[in-house]
């Protein structure tokens, strides 16, 4: 009885193990087999029927100017500016400042910031005119003077 039971179990496991192998031996058509041969395929073409061509370049050689990604002085606040030095060249002064990230910038009279502009640059000071506070225009613009320390001159 025990030998018969072992024989049936072995026979069952072998038949389960062989059945997937037998199923794989049958050839089944896959999606690749269902496609027509290259000679029978028709060429693909696009007919816009009054719509724009989605494959045409929209820029068409023009320069892209992104207004949302303006960086540098127009995005900086006057309060974040640290005056490093002032340079004179051709009887005009140019100030060297550090921005909030520590990058140096060269500014001249009239350069704009997010909340004002540079009013004047003298030998040892820069005068900023603040026209906005947190995006709201001020009734009376304020002048902010940033000076170079005497030891740094």
C-alpha positions as protocol buffer text, in pm:
chain_id: "A"
residue {
  index: 1
  type: UNK
  ca { x: 0 y: 0 z: 0 }
}
residue {
  index: 2
  type: UNK
  ca { x: 280 y: 231 z: 86 }
}
residue {
  index: 3
  type: UNK
  ca { x: 460 y: 159 z: -243 }
}
residue {
  index: 4
  type: UNK
  ca { x: 145 y: 235 z: -441 }
}
residue {
  index: 5
  type: UNK
  ca { x: 95 y: 565 z: -262 }
}
residue {
  index: 6
  type: UNK
  ca { x: 456 y: 669 z: -329 }
}
residue {
  index: 7
  type: UNK
  ca { x: 419 y: 562 z: -693 }
}
residue {
  index: 8
  type: UNK
  ca { x: 103 y: 774 z: -735 }
}
residue {
  index: 9
  type: UNK
  ca { x: 267 y: 1079 z: -577 }
}
residue {
  index: 10
  type: UNK
  ca { x: 577 y: 1050 z: -797 }
}
residue {
  index: 11
  type: UNK
  ca { x: 360 y: 997 z: -1106 }
}
residue {
  index: 12
  type: UNK
  ca { x: 148 y: 1305 z: -1020 }
}
residue {
  index: 13
  type: UNK
  ca { x: 451 y: 1529 z: -969 }
}
residue {
  index: 14
  type: UNK
  ca { x: 611 y: 1408 z: -1290 }
}
residue {
  index: 15
  type: UNK
  ca { x: 295 y: 1463 z: -1491 }
}
residue {
  index: 16
  type: UNK
  ca { x: 260 y: 1817 z: -1348 }
}
residue {
  index: 17
  type: UNK
  ca { x: 624 y: 1888 z: -1428 }
}
residue {
  index: 18
  type: UNK
  ca { x: 601 y: 1757 z: -1786 }
}
residue {
  index: 19
  type: UNK
  ca { x: 270 y: 1920 z: -1881 }
}
residue {
  index: 20
  type: UNK
  ca { x: 413 y: 2276 z: -1900 }
}
residue {
  index: 21
  type: UNK
  ca { x: 695 y: 2142 z: -2114 }
}
residue {
  index: 22
  type: UNK
  ca { x: 446 y: 1979 z: -2349 }
}
residue {
  index: 23
  type: UNK
  ca { x: 243 y: 2300 z: -2366 }
}
residue {
  index: 24
  type: UNK
  ca { x: 553 y: 2497 z: -2467 }
}
residue {
  index: 25
  type: UNK
  ca { x: 632 y: 2261 z: -2747 }
}
residue {
  index: 26
  type: UNK
  ca { x: 311 y: 2361 z: -2929 }
}
residue {
  index: 27
  type: UNK
  ca { x: 375 y: 2660 z: -3152 }
}
residue {
  index: 28
  type: UNK
  ca { x: 148 y: 2956 z: -3074 }
}
residue {
  index: 29
  type: UNK
  ca { x: 126 y: 3273 z: -3277 }
}
residue {
  index: 30
  type: UNK
  ca { x: 247 y: 3581 z: -3097 }
}
residue {
  index: 31
  type: UNK
  ca { x: 174 y: 3941 z: -3182 }
}
residue {
  index: 32
  type: UNK
  ca { x: 496 y: 3958 z: -3381 }
}
residue {
  index: 33
  type: UNK
  ca { x: 378 y: 3669 z: -3596 }
}
residue {
  index: 34
  type: UNK
  ca { x: 41 y: 3840 z: -3662 }
}
residue {
  index: 35
  type: UNK
  ca { x: 193 y: 4152 z: -3825 }
}
residue {
  index: 36
  type: UNK
  ca { x: 207 y: 4149 z: -4206 }
}
residue {
  index: 37
  type: UNK
  ca { x: 543 y: 4117 z: -4380 }
}
residue {
  index: 38
  type: UNK
  ca { x: 734 y: 4435 z: -4472 }
}
residue {
  index: 39
  type: UNK
  ca { x: 636 y: 4411 z: -4838 }
}
residue {
  index: 40
  type: UNK
  ca { x: 262 y: 4425 z: -4756 }
}
residue {
  index: 41
  type: UNK
  ca { x: 273 y: 4725 z: -4517 }
}
residue {
  index: 42
  type: UNK
  ca { x: 134 y: 5060 z: -4634 }
}
residue {
  index: 43
  type: UNK
  ca { x: 341 y: 5376 z: -4573 }
}
residue {
  index: 44
  type: UNK
  ca { x: 217 y: 5602 z: -4293 }
}
residue {
  index: 45
  type: UNK
  ca { x: 130 y: 5960 z: -4385 }
}
residue {
  index: 46
  type: UNK
  ca { x: -15 y: 6256 z: -4194 }
}
residue {
  index: 47
  type: UNK
  ca { x: -307 y: 6464 z: -4320 }
}
residue {
  index: 48
  type: UNK
  ca { x: -359 y: 6772 z: -4098 }
}
residue {
  index: 49
  type: UNK
  ca { x: -705 y: 6868 z: -4241 }
}
residue {
  index: 50
  type: UNK
  ca { x: -674 y: 7228 z: -4119 }
}
residue {
  index: 51
  type: UNK
  ca { x: -498 y: 7148 z: -3791 }
}
residue {
  index: 52
  type: UNK
  ca { x: -139 y: 7236 z: -3714 }
}
residue {
  index: 53
  type: UNK
  ca { x: 128 y: 6977 z: -3781 }
}
residue {
  index: 54
  type: UNK
  ca { x: 235 y: 6831 z: -3441 }
}
residue {
  index: 55
  type: UNK
  ca { x: 578 y: 6737 z: -3578 }
}
residue {
  index: 56
  type: UNK
  ca { x: 672 y: 7089 z: -3699 }
}
residue {
  index: 57
  type: UNK
  ca { x: 915 y: 7295 z: -3489 }
}
residue {
  index: 58
  type: UNK
  ca { x: 713 y: 7560 z: -3303 }
}
residue {
  index: 59
  type: UNK
  ca { x: 1010 y: 7789 z: -3236 }
}
residue {
  index: 60
  type: UNK
  ca { x: 1128 y: 7781 z: -3601 }
}
residue {
  index: 61
  type: UNK
  ca { x: 1467 y: 7945 z: -3544 }
}
residue {
  index: 62
  type: UNK
  ca { x: 1350 y: 8226 z: -3315 }
}
residue {
  index: 63
  type: UNK
  ca { x: 1523 y: 8294 z: -2984 }
}
residue {
  index: 64
  type: UNK
  ca { x: 1343 y: 8186 z: -2669 }
}
residue {
  index: 65
  type: UNK
  ca { x: 1318 y: 8451 z: -2400 }
}
residue {
  index: 66
  type: UNK
  ca { x: 1169 y: 8320 z: -2080 }
}
residue {
  index: 67
  type: UNK
  ca { x: 1032 y: 8602 z: -1868 }
}
residue {
  index: 68
  type: UNK
  ca { x: 966 y: 8379 z: -1567 }
}
residue {
  index: 69
  type: UNK
  ca { x: 1330 y: 8281 z: -1521 }
}
residue {
  index: 70
  type: UNK
  ca { x: 1484 y: 8623 z: -1473 }
}
residue {
  index: 71
  type: UNK
  ca { x: 1779 y: 8595 z: -1238 }
}
residue {
  index: 72
  type: UNK
  ca { x: 2030 y: 8838 z: -1096 }
}
residue {
  index: 73
  type: UNK
  ca { x: 1970 y: 9199 z: -1003 }
}
residue {
  index: 74
  type: UNK
  ca { x: 1598 y: 9229 z: -1092 }
}
residue {
  index: 75
  type: UNK
  ca { x: 1522 y: 8950 z: -845 }
}
residue {
  index: 76
  type: UNK
  ca { x: 1739 y: 9080 z: -557 }
}
residue {
  index: 77
  type: UNK
  ca { x: 1618 y: 9302 z: -277 }
}
residue {
  index: 78
  type: UNK
  ca { x: 1814 y: 9610 z: -170 }
}
residue {
  index: 79
  type: UNK
  ca { x: 1820 y: 9485 z: 191 }
}
residue {
  index: 80
  type: UNK
  ca { x: 2002 y: 9166 z: 81 }
}
residue {
  index: 81
  type: UNK
  ca { x: 2285 y: 9355 z: -89 }
}
residue {
  index: 82
  type: UNK
  ca { x: 2628 y: 9376 z: 78 }
}
residue {
  index: 83
  type: UNK
  ca { x: 2865 y: 9638 z: -61 }
}
residue {
  index: 84
  type: UNK
  ca { x: 3212 y: 9497 z: -123 }
}
residue {
  index: 85
  type: UNK
  ca { x: 3388 y: 9773 z: -312 }
}
residue {
  index: 86
  type: UNK
  ca { x: 3372 y: 10061 z: -557 }
}
residue {
  index: 87
  type: UNK
  ca { x: 3583 y: 10090 z: -871 }
}
residue {
  index: 88
  type: UNK
  ca { x: 3639 y: 10401 z: -1081 }
}
residue {
  index: 89
  type: UNK
  ca { x: 3694 y: 10367 z: -1454 }
}
residue {
  index: 90
  type: UNK
  ca { x: 3668 y: 10643 z: -1715 }
}
residue {
  index: 91
  type: UNK
  ca { x: 3534 y: 10889 z: -1454 }
}
residue {
  index: 92
  type: UNK
  ca { x: 3240 y: 10659 z: -1374 }
}
residue {
  index: 93
  type: UNK
  ca { x: 3197 y: 10456 z: -1059 }
}
residue {
  index: 94
  type: UNK
  ca { x: 3097 y: 10091 z: -1054 }
}
residue {
  index: 95
  type: UNK
  ca { x: 3003 y: 9917 z: -730 }
}
residue {
  index: 96
  type: UNK
  ca { x: 3079 y: 9555 z: -650 }
}
residue {
  index: 97
  type: UNK
  ca { x: 2815 y: 9389 z: -435 }
}
residue {
  index: 98
  type: UNK
  ca { x: 2743 y: 9044 z: -294 }
}
residue {
  index: 99
  type: UNK
  ca { x: 2398 y: 8898 z: -340 }
}
residue {
  index: 100
  type: UNK
  ca { x: 2213 y: 8670 z: -98 }
}
residue {
  index: 101
  type: UNK
  ca { x: 2397 y: 8360 z: -227 }
}
residue {
  index: 102
  type: UNK
  ca { x: 2737 y: 8531 z: -209 }
}
residue {
  index: 103
  type: UNK
  ca { x: 2788 y: 8581 z: -584 }
}
residue {
  index: 104
  type: UNK
  ca { x: 2950 y: 8912 z: -682 }
}
residue {
  index: 105
  type: UNK
  ca { x: 2768 y: 9156 z: -911 }
}
residue {
  index: 106
  type: UNK
  ca { x: 2880 y: 9481 z: -1073 }
}
residue {
  index: 107
  type: UNK
  ca { x: 2621 y: 9759 z: -1059 }
}
residue {
  index: 108
  type: UNK
  ca { x: 2602 y: 10105 z: -1213 }
}
residue {
  index: 109
  type: UNK
  ca { x: 2372 y: 10400 z: -1160 }
}
residue {
  index: 110
  type: UNK
  ca { x: 2021 y: 10320 z: -1275 }
}
residue {
  index: 111
  type: UNK
  ca { x: 2041 y: 9941 z: -1229 }
}
residue {
  index: 112
  type: UNK
  ca { x: 1708 y: 9804 z: -1106 }
}
residue {
  index: 113
  type: UNK
  ca { x: 1635 y: 9571 z: -816 }
}
residue {
  index: 114
  type: UNK
  ca { x: 1309 y: 9405 z: -714 }
}
residue {
  index: 115
  type: UNK
  ca { x: 1222 y: 9687 z: -476 }
}
residue {
  index: 116
  type: UNK
  ca { x: 1411 y: 9989 z: -616 }
}
residue {
  index: 117
  type: UNK
  ca { x: 1713 y: 10107 z: -811 }
}
residue {
  index: 118
  type: UNK
  ca { x: 2064 y: 10254 z: -774 }
}
residue {
  index: 119
  type: UNK
  ca { x: 2034 y: 10630 z: -739 }
}
residue {
  index: 120
  type: UNK
  ca { x: 2403 y: 10723 z: -727 }
}
residue {
  index: 121
  type: UNK
  ca { x: 2750 y: 10582 z: -669 }
}
residue {
  index: 122
  type: UNK
  ca { x: 3019 y: 10797 z: -509 }
}
residue {
  index: 123
  type: UNK
  ca { x: 3377 y: 10729 z: -398 }
}
residue {
  index: 124
  type: UNK
  ca { x: 3286 y: 10554 z: -74 }
}
residue {
  index: 125
  type: UNK
  ca { x: 2907 y: 10502 z: -81 }
}
residue {
  index: 126
  type: UNK
  ca { x: 2617 y: 10378 z: -290 }
}
residue {
  index: 127
  type: UNK
  ca { x: 2272 y: 10533 z: -261 }
}
residue {
  index: 128
  type: UNK
  ca { x: 1974 y: 10309 z: -337 }
}
residue {
  index: 129
  type: UNK
  ca { x: 1620 y: 10444 z: -384 }
}
residue {
  index: 130
  type: UNK
  ca { x: 1366 y: 10200 z: -239 }
}
residue {
  index: 131
  type: UNK
  ca { x: 1031 y: 10235 z: -418 }
}
residue {
  index: 132
  type: UNK
  ca { x: 855 y: 9917 z: -300 }
}
residue {
  index: 133
  type: UNK
  ca { x: 819 y: 9728 z: 27 }
}
residue {
  index: 134
  type: UNK
  ca { x: 723 y: 9358 z: -11 }
}
residue {
  index: 135
  type: UNK
  ca { x: 587 y: 9429 z: -359 }
}
residue {
  index: 136
  type: UNK
  ca { x: 366 y: 9721 z: -253 }
}
residue {
  index: 137
  type: UNK
  ca { x: 464 y: 10067 z: -387 }
}
residue {
  index: 138
  type: UNK
  ca { x: 572 y: 10315 z: -119 }
}
residue {
  index: 139
  type: UNK
  ca { x: 401 y: 10654 z: -92 }
}
residue {
  index: 140
  type: UNK
  ca { x: 738 y: 10823 z: -37 }
}
residue {
  index: 141
  type: UNK
  ca { x: 1046 y: 10647 z: -177 }
}
residue {
  index: 142
  type: UNK
  ca { x: 1326 y: 10599 z: 78 }
}
residue {
  index: 143
  type: UNK
  ca { x: 1696 y: 10644 z: 11 }
}
residue {
  index: 144
  type: UNK
  ca { x: 1921 y: 10374 z: 157 }
}
residue {
  index: 145
  type: UNK
  ca { x: 2292 y: 10453 z: 182 }
}
residue {
  index: 146
  type: UNK
  ca { x: 2547 y: 10171 z: 197 }
}
residue {
  index: 147
  type: UNK
  ca { x: 2904 y: 10274 z: 273 }
}
residue {
  index: 148
  type: UNK
  ca { x: 3241 y: 10106 z: 264 }
}
residue {
  index: 149
  type: UNK
  ca { x: 3412 y: 10094 z: 603 }
}
residue {
  index: 150
  type: UNK
  ca { x: 3719 y: 10322 z: 625 }
}
residue {
  index: 151
  type: UNK
  ca { x: 3941 y: 10021 z: 703 }
}
residue {
  index: 152
  type: UNK
  ca { x: 3837 y: 9852 z: 379 }
}
residue {
  index: 153
  type: UNK
  ca { x: 3918 y: 10147 z: 149 }
}
